[in-house]
């Protein structure tokens, strides 16, 4: 048997090499751990930054929505109305103001443009969009027995038999008594369905109609087409200057494409005579001449939303220019899914600096302006 003789120096180096190998492996593990920690911290910081950016964008979006709403209401309350809508003037004129005893002009020099009140989409502040609808250009659900209401229901695809079943229920809901019509419904019928009993008063918003009819009577597409045409107010007449085109089409039983001549004509003249409508559309509405309205009324419905939103904020206001305490008040508020036509419609620009961002040149000019002397 042979014995291997190990050099003392070699035996001493073996633990040293083992120690060096352990240190190397430990160093690599530490570096790997630090790399993972750095990656985690970087990912966490990135997510925090992204959340902060989204939070800032959401806050800015909400600020722009509120700024647009308040600016719009200020303009509607303090401005003057023409036959199409709010007059945009470089010099602000107030309700009832006159010059040398004469009423102020409604067109021509001194008028920069008009903010139309027939549901057109306008650009607000930032990414905000809005539209304003004079409610005298809609159909009232508080007077469902009028000639127009059944025609609007027919325009969304309901048959005569379906309309004859629905209208009495709505009439019983908004009338001022507890007597049930043929085909209608009063307290007993609503309790059987475990639904709130009718208020026997006008509805608080167009959405309340879903409570009367039920959610399964109309399809989602029919509801989406019907709700924008409805007003809860008892209207004093019909305003063809601010009436939605789909409401006019339902009234005259024509398609909206045939109303382009009327749309162009009402941009420069007031439509308040049946002969005007007949010459522009070929159809004469069965309305008494005294029922035509020449100017927007005090009830306005406003929709506000941001680009990319799926819902709109709807709210109704009542203008009170001669009110003792407040010049306007909010009547209702509710959210509603965005109508596709409004979602993709190119917004118009209001001819006023209140809704337009200052250009870089204007900002630089303002910065270069010398400060005003407070003693002057």
C-alpha positions in Angstrom: 0.0 0.0 0.0 1.4 3.3 -1.0 0.7 6.5 0.9 0.5 9.9 -0.8 2.4 12.5 0.9 0.7 15.9 0.9 2.8 18.9 1.0 2.1 21.1 4.1 1.9 24.2 1.9 -0.6 22.6 -0.4 -2.7 21.5 2.6 -2.7 25.0 3.8 -3.8 26.4 0.5 -6.9 24.2 0.2 -9.0 25.9 2.9 -7.9 29.2 1.5 -9.2 28.2 -2.0 -12.4 27.0 -0.4 -12.9 30.3 1.4 -12.3 32.3 -1.7 -14.8 30.2 -3.6 -17.4 30.7 -0.9 -16.8 34.4 -0.9 -17.2 34.5 -4.7 -20.5 32.6 -4.6 -21.8 34.7 -1.7 -20.8 37.9 -3.6 -22.7 36.7 -6.7 -25.7 35.8 -4.6 -25.6 39.2 -3.0 -25.3 41.0 -6.4 -28.2 38.9 -7.7 -30.3 39.9 -4.7 -29.4 43.5 -5.1 -30.3 43.3 -8.8 -33.7 41.8 -7.9 -34.2 44.5 -5.2 -33.2 47.2 -7.7 -35.6 45.8 -10.3 -38.4 45.6 -7.7 -37.7 49.2 -6.5 -37.6 50.4 -10.1 -40.9 48.6 -10.9 -42.5 50.0 -7.7 -41.3 53.5 -8.4 -42.5 53.3 -12.0 -45.9 52.1 -10.9 -46.1 54.9 -8.3 -45.2 57.4 -11.0 -47.8 56.0 -13.4 -50.4 56.1 -10.6 -49.4 59.7 -9.8 -49.7 60.7 -13.4 -53.1 59.1 -13.7 -54.3 60.7 -10.5 -53.1 64.1 -11.7 -54.8 63.6 -15.1 -58.0 62.5 -13.3 -57.9 65.6 -11.1 -57.2 67.9 -14.1 -60.0 66.2 -16.0 -62.4 66.9 -13.1 -61.2 70.5 -12.8 -61.7 71.0 -16.6 -65.3 69.6 -16.3 -66.2 71.9 -13.4 -64.5 74.9 -15.1 -66.5 74.2 -18.3 -69.8 73.8 -16.4 -69.3 77.0 -14.3 -68.1 79.1 -17.3 -71.0 77.8 -19.5 -73.6 78.6 -16.8 -72.1 82.1 -16.3 -72.4 82.8 -20.0 -76.0 81.5 -20.2 -77.1 83.5 -17.2 -75.5 86.8 -18.1 -75.7 86.7 -21.9 -78.5 87.5 -24.4 -80.4 85.1 -26.6 -81.1 85.2 -30.3 -83.5 82.9 -32.1 -80.8 80.1 -32.4 -79.2 80.4 -29.0 -76.7 82.4 -26.9 -75.2 85.5 -28.6 -71.4 85.7 -28.2 -70.4 89.4 -28.0 -67.0 90.9 -27.5 -68.5 93.4 -25.1 -70.7 91.8 -22.5 -74.4 92.8 -22.6 -76.8 92.0 -19.9 -80.5 91.0 -19.9 -82.7 94.0 -20.6 -79.9 96.3 -21.6 -80.6 99.0 -24.2 -78.8 101.7 -26.1 -80.5 105.1 -26.4 -83.7 103.5 -25.5 -83.6 101.0 -28.3 -83.2 97.2 -27.9 -79.8 95.8 -28.7 -79.4 94.1 -32.1 -79.5 90.3 -32.4 -77.2 90.0 -35.4 -74.7 91.9 -37.4 -71.9 94.1 -36.1 -71.0 93.4 -32.5 -72.0 89.8 -32.6 -69.1 87.3 -32.8 -71.2 84.2 -33.2 -73.9 82.1 -31.6 -73.7 79.1 -29.2 -76.5 77.1 -30.6 -79.0 75.4 -28.3 -80.1 72.4 -30.3 -77.7 69.8 -28.8 -74.6 70.6 -31.0 -71.3 69.4 -29.5 -68.8 72.2 -28.5 -65.3 72.2 -27.3 -64.9 73.2 -23.6 -61.9 73.7 -21.5 -59.1 71.1 -21.9 -60.4 67.8 -23.1 -64.0 68.6 -22.1 -66.9 68.6 -24.5 -70.4 69.9 -23.9 -73.8 70.5 -25.6 -76.8 72.6 -24.6 -80.4 71.9 -25.5 -83.3 74.3 -25.2 -86.0 72.1 -23.8 -88.7 73.8 -25.8 -87.1 72.0 -28.7 -87.9 68.6 -27.1 -91.1 66.6 -26.4 -92.7 66.7 -23.0 -93.3 63.5 -21.1 -95.5 65.4 -18.7 -98.1 65.9 -21.4 -98.0 62.4 -23.2 -101.5 63.0 -24.6 -100.2 65.6 -27.1 -99.9 64.8 -30.8 -96.1 64.8 -30.8 -95.4 62.2 -28.1 -96.9 59.2 -29.9 -95.1 60.2 -33.0 -91.7 60.2 -31.2 -92.5 56.7 -29.8 -93.3 55.5 -33.4 -90.0 57.0 -34.6 -88.1 54.6 -32.4 -89.9 51.6 -33.8 -93.0 51.1 -31.6 -96.2 49.9 -33.2 -99.6 51.6 -32.7 -100.8 48.9 -30.4 -97.7 49.2 -28.2 -98.1 53.0 -28.1 -101.8 52.7 -27.2 -100.7 50.5 -24.2 -97.9 52.7 -23.0 -99.4 56.2 -23.2 -102.3 55.6 -20.7 -99.7 54.4 -18.1 -97.7 57.6 -18.5 -100.8 59.8 -18.3 -101.9 58.1 -15.1 -98.4 58.6 -13.6 -98.3 62.4 -14.3 -101.9 63.4 -13.8 -103.2 64.9 -10.5 -105.8 62.3 -9.5 -106.0 58.6 -8.5 -108.5 57.6 -11.2 -107.2 54.9 -13.5 -107.6 55.2 -17.3 -108.4 52.3 -19.6 -105.1 50.5 -19.9 -103.5 52.7 -17.3 -102.0 52.0 -13.8 -102.4 53.6 -10.4 -101.3 52.8 -6.8 -102.7 49.3 -6.7 -101.1 48.1 -9.9 -97.7 49.5 -8.9 -97.9 47.9 -5.4 -98.6 44.5 -7.1 -95.4 44.9 -9.1 -93.6 46.1 -5.9 -92.8 49.4 -7.4 -93.0 53.0 -6.0 -96.5 54.4 -6.5 -96.9 57.2 -9.0 -96.3 60.7 -7.7 -99.3 62.1 -9.7 -97.1 65.0 -10.7 -94.6 65.7 -13.5 -91.5 63.5 -13.5 -88.3 64.7 -11.9 -86.2 63.7 -15.0 -86.6 61.8 -18.2 -85.0 58.8 -16.6 -88.1 58.4 -14.4 -89.9 57.1 -17.5 -88.0 53.8 -17.0 -89.8 53.4 -13.7 -93.2 53.8 -15.3 -92.6 51.6 -18.3 -90.1 49.1 -16.8 -86.7 48.3 -18.2 -87.8 45.5 -20.5 -90.5 47.4 -22.5 -87.9 49.1 -24.8 -84.6 47.8 -26.0 -81.4 49.5 -24.9 -81.1 51.0 -28.4 -84.6 52.4 -28.2 -84.0 53.9 -24.8 -80.8 55.5 -26.1 -82.6 57.1 -29.0 -85.7 58.2 -26.9 -84.1 59.8 -23.8 -82.3 62.6 -25.6 -85.6 63.7 -27.2 -87.5 64.0 -23.9 -88.2 66.9 -21.5 -89.9 66.6 -18.1 -91.3 70.1 -18.3 -94.7 71.2 -19.5 -93.8 73.1 -22.5 -95.6 76.3 -23.6 -95.1 75.8 -27.3 -92.8 74.4 -30.0 -89.5 75.9 -31.0 -88.4 74.8 -34.4 -85.3 77.0 -34.1 -83.8 74.9 -31.4 -85.7 71.6 -31.9 -83.6 68.5 -32.4 -83.6 67.2 -35.9 -84.8 63.7 -34.8 -87.8 65.4 -33.0 -88.6 67.4 -36.2 -88.3 64.2 -38.3 -90.7 62.4 -35.9 -93.2 65.2 -36.1 -93.2 65.5 -39.9 -92.7 61.7 -40.4 -89.7 62.3 -42.6 -86.0 61.2 -42.4 -83.4 63.6 -41.0 -81.6 63.9 -44.4 -84.6 65.7 -45.8 -84.2 68.4 -43.1 -80.9 69.9 -44.3 -82.6 72.9 -46.0 -84.4 73.7 -42.7 -81.2 73.3 -40.7 -79.4 75.8 -43.0 -82.3 78.2 -43.0 -82.7 78.4 -39.3 -79.0 79.3 -39.0 -79.8 82.8 -40.3 -83.6 83.3 -39.8 -86.2 82.4 -37.3 -88.5 79.5 -38.2 -91.9 80.3 -36.7 -94.4 79.8 -39.4 -96.0 76.6 -40.9 -95.5 78.0 -44.4 -91.8 78.3 -43.8 -91.5 74.7 -42.7 -93.7 73.5 -45.7 -91.5 75.3 -48.2 -88.3 73.9 -46.6 -89.4 70.3 -46.0 -92.5 69.7 -48.1 -94.5 68.9 -45.0 -96.7 71.1 -42.9 -96.9 70.4 -39.1 -100.4 70.4 -37.6 -99.6 73.1 -35.1 -101.5 76.3 -34.5 -99.6 79.4 -35.4 -99.8 80.7 -31.8 -97.9 77.6 -30.6 -94.7 78.5 -32.4 -91.9 79.9 -30.1 -89.4 82.4 -31.5 -86.7 82.3 -28.8 -85.2 79.7 -26.4 -87.1 79.4 -23.2 -85.8 79.3 -19.6 -85.3 75.6 -19.2 -82.0 74.3 -20.7 -80.5 70.8 -20.6 -76.7 70.6 -20.5 -74.5 67.6 -21.2 -70.8 67.6 -20.3 -68.2 64.8 -20.8 -64.5 64.3 -21.6 -63.0 62.8 -24.7 -62.9 59.0 -24.3 -65.7 58.9 -21.7 -68.6 56.4 -22.1 -71.1 58.5 -20.1 -72.3 62.1 -20.0 -73.3 64.2 -17.1 -76.7 65.6 -17.8 -78.2 68.4 -15.7 -81.1 70.8 -16.3 -81.1 74.4 -15.3 -83.8 77.0 -15.1 -82.8 80.6 -16.0 -84.2 83.2 -13.7 -82.9 86.6 -15.0 -85.4 88.5 -13.0 -85.1 86.4 -9.8 -84.8 88.2 -6.5 -82.2 85.8 -5.0 -80.6 83.6 -7.6 -80.3 84.0 -11.4 -80.5 80.3 -12.1 -81.1 77.0 -10.3 -80.4 73.3 -11.0 -83.5 71.2 -11.7 -82.1 67.7 -12.1 -78.8 65.8 -12.6 -78.2 62.3 -13.8 -75.5 60.3 -15.8 -76.4 58.7 -19.1 -74.5 56.6 -21.6 -72.9 58.6 -24.4 -74.8 58.6 -27.6 -72.5 57.3 -30.4 -73.3 60.2 -32.7 -72.2 62.7 -30.1 -69.1 60.7 -29.1 -67.7 60.9 -32.6 -69.1 64.3 -33.7 -66.4 66.9 -34.4 -66.8 69.5 -31.7 -67.5 73.1 -32.7 -65.5 76.0 -31.2 -67.3 78.7 -29.2 -66.1 82.1 -30.5 -64.9 83.3 -27.1 -61.6 83.2 -25.3 -63.4 81.7 -22.2 -63.2 78.3 -23.8 -59.9 78.7 -25.6 -56.4 78.1 -24.2 -53.9 80.9 -24.7 -51.3 80.3 -27.4 -47.6 80.3 -26.4 -47.2 83.7 -28.2 -50.0 85.2 -26.1 -48.5 83.8 -22.9 -45.1 85.2 -23.8 -46.6 88.5 -24.6 -48.4 88.6 -21.2 -45.2 87.7 -19.4 -43.4 90.6 -21.2 -46.1 93.1 -20.3 -44.8 95.5 -17.6 -46.6 95.3 -14.3 -49.3 97.9 -13.7 -48.7 100.7 -11.3 -51.1 100.0 -8.4 -51.4 103.8 -7.8 -52.7 104.5 -11.3 
